[in-house]
């Protein structure tokens, strides 16, 4: 039996629902720790902010780890989930002047009974669990609308 490439399997069952909250995770090419560089991290965060300014997504929380991004957002209109993520990746790669991201991404549509603030707290605590910092306030590459 022939198996699908990993990036194709990630798209199986993916839907785009305007107003839906999604948690997206995407990784850098070859999992290189690109975002250990402050300038690269800040340029990518600026691209997340630009997506919100265009009305394509409302960022609720994010954490930019050295080699990947966790992004909690509410999908706007008229772009699909895949297009919003692709646009952010494209903008940030252009800003970096290099191929930045692995193809594909993982997404999770949050159910209406899931606690958004709890999901955001879990997301932004990633640097603590990874041992990058002892206090989340010491990690510079995260934000959440509840602060």
Phi, psi and omega per residue, in radians:
X1 nan 2.261 3.135
X2 -1.448 2.305 3.135
X3 -1.716 2.685 3.113
X4 -1.339 2.614 3.009
X5 -1.045 2.672 -3.082
X6 -0.973 -0.734 -3.104
X7 -1.130 -0.563 3.107
X8 -1.265 -0.700 3.121
X9 -1.094 -0.580 3.118
X10 -1.087 -0.514 -3.098
X11 -1.449 -0.242 -3.109
X12 -1.028 2.137 3.107
X13 1.369 0.087 -3.116
X14 -1.233 2.333 3.065
X15 -2.179 2.761 3.081
X16 -2.156 1.954 -3.103
X17 -2.124 1.956 3.098
X18 -0.977 2.361 -3.117
X19 1.596 -0.266 3.130
X20 -1.284 2.519 3.057
X21 -1.648 2.282 -3.134
X22 -2.157 2.547 2.931
X23 -1.912 2.054 -3.099
X24 -1.989 2.394 3.021
X25 -2.168 2.291 3.098
X26 -2.447 2.589 -3.036
X27 -2.051 2.750 3.108
X28 -1.312 2.799 3.092
X29 -1.003 2.268 3.123
X30 0.956 0.376 3.139
X31 0.928 0.600 3.089
X32 -1.196 2.421 -3.106
X33 -1.368 1.048 -3.080
X34 -0.987 -0.650 -2.989
X35 -1.528 0.209 2.903
X36 -1.230 -0.382 3.078
X37 -1.439 2.080 -3.078
X38 -0.988 -0.770 -3.104
X39 -1.091 -0.770 3.122
X40 -1.114 -0.713 3.127
X41 -1.115 -0.804 -3.096
X42 -1.166 -0.638 3.087
X43 -1.105 -0.705 -3.138
X44 -1.194 -0.715 3.096
X45 -1.090 -0.675 3.075
X46 -1.037 -0.635 3.105
X47 -1.161 -0.634 3.048
X48 -1.085 -0.747 3.135
X49 -1.138 -0.681 3.113
X50 -1.117 -0.654 3.084
X51 -1.033 -0.726 3.113
X52 -1.156 -0.702 -3.125
X53 -1.120 -0.520 3.116
X54 -1.374 -0.181 3.130
X55 1.455 0.150 -3.111
X56 -1.422 -0.441 3.139
X57 -2.740 2.506 3.036
X58 -1.861 1.918 -3.120
X59 -1.246 2.212 3.083
X60 -1.726 -0.652 3.107
X61 -2.876 2.705 3.025
X62 -2.722 2.761 2.932
X63 -2.483 2.231 3.126
X64 -1.794 1.833 3.141
X65 -1.483 2.963 -3.101
X66 -0.957 -0.588 -3.082
X67 -2.246 0.232 3.095
X68 -2.848 2.943 -3.119
X69 -2.205 2.357 2.917
X70 -1.953 2.205 -3.024
X71 -2.338 2.029 3.082
X72 -1.785 2.064 -3.096
X73 -2.604 2.796 3.047
X74 -1.760 2.197 -3.092
X75 -1.242 2.296 3.080
X76 -1.651 -2.628 3.107
X77 -2.286 2.803 -0.038
X78 -1.692 0.093 -3.029
X79 -1.425 2.638 3.071
X80 -1.338 2.897 3.081
X81 -0.972 -0.859 -3.128
X82 -1.053 -0.701 -3.118
X83 -1.200 -0.681 3.120
X84 -1.089 -0.807 -3.140
X85 -1.162 -0.755 3.132
X86 -1.074 -0.703 3.139
X87 -1.126 -0.770 3.111
X88 -1.086 -0.754 3.120
X89 -1.098 -0.727 3.142
X90 -1.132 -0.840 3.120
X91 -1.012 -0.808 -3.074
X92 -1.238 -0.627 3.077
X93 -1.150 -0.705 3.098
X94 -1.103 -0.748 3.134
X95 -1.121 -0.589 3.137
X96 -1.417 -0.318 -3.108
X97 1.241 0.462 -3.093
X98 -2.750 2.789 2.984
X99 -1.167 2.110 -2.955
X100 -1.938 -0.687 -2.917
X101 -1.940 2.582 2.920
X102 -1.178 2.601 3.022
X103 -1.112 2.646 3.059
X104 1.394 3.068 3.104
X105 -2.874 2.804 3.051
X106 -1.783 2.403 3.102
X107 -2.302 2.654 3.059
X108 -2.397 2.078 3.054
X109 -1.445 2.123 -3.126
X110 -1.303 2.385 3.092
X111 -1.300 2.771 -3.103
X112 -1.112 -0.406 -3.128
X113 -1.576 -0.015 3.100
X114 -1.403 2.457 -3.128
X115 -1.409 1.934 -3.094
X116 -1.089 -0.719 -3.133
X117 -1.150 -0.649 3.102
X118 -1.169 -0.699 3.091
X119 -1.098 -0.730 3.132
X120 -1.150 -0.737 3.116
X121 -1.059 -0.763 3.122
X122 -1.087 -0.770 -3.125
X123 -1.061 -0.902 -3.058
X124 -1.285 -0.211 3.088
X125 -1.447 -0.005 -3.140
X126 -0.939 -0.772 3.125
X127 -1.067 -0.549 3.077
X128 -1.171 -0.863 -3.122
X129 -1.122 -0.540 3.125
X130 -1.397 -0.131 3.129
X131 1.342 0.347 3.139
X132 -1.344 -0.532 3.135
X133 -2.528 2.870 3.081
X134 -1.679 -0.388 3.136
X135 -2.347 2.347 -3.072
X136 -1.041 -0.538 3.106
X137 -1.113 -0.273 3.111
X138 -1.481 -0.190 -3.131
X139 -1.682 2.182 -2.984
X140 -1.510 -0.180 -2.947
X141 -1.943 1.037 3.078
X142 -2.672 2.845 3.055
X143 -2.852 2.778 3.069
X144 -2.648 2.480 -3.076
X145 -1.188 -0.265 -3.077
X146 -1.463 0.041 -3.139
X147 -1.634 nan nan
